[in-house]
């Protein structure tokens, strides 16, 4: 499996990185779910009914709108 580095701005606006193991490059939604599980472990199974099926990448949208967390890049780790 390949390692992917997800760089994102946390709640304080500080650049932070998270490593994800995956054969293919994770989508923004997959990266957002990994970030949510790290920052908010109790909310892993949060029901996003307000966004589900109405928004592209509902978890990424929720992180940005509710917590100020935004994904900057997803790149392979050398």
C-alpha positions, 0 to 999 in steps of 0.5 A: 500500500502507498502512503498519502500525505493529506495537508490541511488547515486545522481549527486554528488555521495551522497547517497539519498533516495526516498520513493515509494508507491506500492503493489509490489517491484518496478522494477529498471525502475519504481524506475528510473522513480520516481527518474527522476521525482524528480530530473528532473521534466521537463523531466518526459515525455522525449522520450528515443528513443535511448534506447527504446526497445534496453536496459533493464531499459532505464530510469535507463541507461539514469540516470546513463550514462547522470547524474551519478545517480545510484540505490543502493537498493530497500527495504521495509520500516519497 
